[in-house]
Amino acid sequence: MVLGIIKRNFSGAAEHCLMNLYKTMVRPHIEYANQVRRLPDVDLRVQKKATKIVTRGKKLTYENRLRKLKLPPLHIDKYEGTW
């Protein structure tokens, strides 16, 4: 929901502005929900969509978008519970 609001209202914003919005308004919810629900596939879909929005749909793979945006992948180490 928040991601859709960002997409609609900030479509003309610069990439760094979109990245800041994502990091402050979307990513914390994903990280919290990932800890509580343990449904990483849902959270991964949200991050994939968000990275496409921030990079404006450039033809990059998900891994390359993460590198370009300097974002860590969404995964939880099952044994240590850390990112």
C-alpha positions in Angstrom: 0.0 0.0 0.0 2.7 2.5 1.0 4.7 1.5 -2.1 1.8 2.3 -4.3 1.4 5.7 -2.7 5.1 6.4 -3.3 4.8 5.2 -6.9 1.7 7.4 -7.7 2.7 10.6 -5.8 6.5 10.7 -6.4 6.8 9.4 -10.0 8.9 12.4 -11.1 11.2 12.3 -8.1 14.9 11.6 -8.4 16.2 8.1 -7.7 17.9 9.1 -4.4 14.6 10.6 -3.2 12.7 7.4 -4.1 15.4 5.4 -2.3 15.0 7.5 0.8 11.3 7.1 0.8 11.6 3.3 0.4 14.2 3.0 3.2 12.1 5.1 5.6 8.5 4.1 4.8 8.6 0.6 3.3 11.7 -1.3 4.3 11.1 -1.1 8.1 7.7 -2.7 7.6 9.2 -5.5 5.5 11.9 -6.2 8.0 9.5 -6.2 11.0 7.0 -8.4 9.1 9.7 -10.8 8.0 10.7 -11.3 11.7 7.1 -11.8 12.8 5.6 -13.8 10.0 8.5 -15.6 8.5 7.1 -15.3 5.0 10.2 -14.2 3.1 8.6 -14.8 -0.3 6.0 -12.1 0.2 8.6 -9.7 1.4 10.9 -10.5 -1.5 8.2 -9.7 -4.0 7.6 -6.3 -2.3 11.4 -5.5 -2.4 11.6 -6.6 -6.1 8.8 -4.3 -7.0 10.3 -1.5 -5.0 13.7 -1.8 -6.7 12.0 -1.7 -10.1 10.1 1.5 -9.1 13.3 3.2 -7.8 15.4 2.2 -10.8 12.5 3.3 -13.1 12.1 -0.2 -14.6 15.6 -0.4 -16.1 16.5 -3.7 -17.6 18.5 -5.0 -14.6 18.3 -8.2 -12.7 17.1 -8.1 -9.1 20.6 -8.8 -7.9 22.0 -6.0 -10.0 19.3 -3.6 -8.8 20.3 -4.4 -5.2 23.9 -3.7 -6.0 23.1 -0.5 -7.7 21.0 0.7 -4.8 23.4 -0.7 -2.2 20.6 -2.7 -0.5 21.1 -5.9 1.4 19.0 -8.9 0.2 16.1 -9.9 2.3 16.9 -13.1 4.0 17.2 -14.4 7.6 19.9 -16.6 8.8 17.9 -19.4 10.3 20.6 -20.2 12.9 21.6 -16.7 14.1 18.4 -14.7 13.4 20.5 -11.9 11.8 20.4 -10.2 8.4 
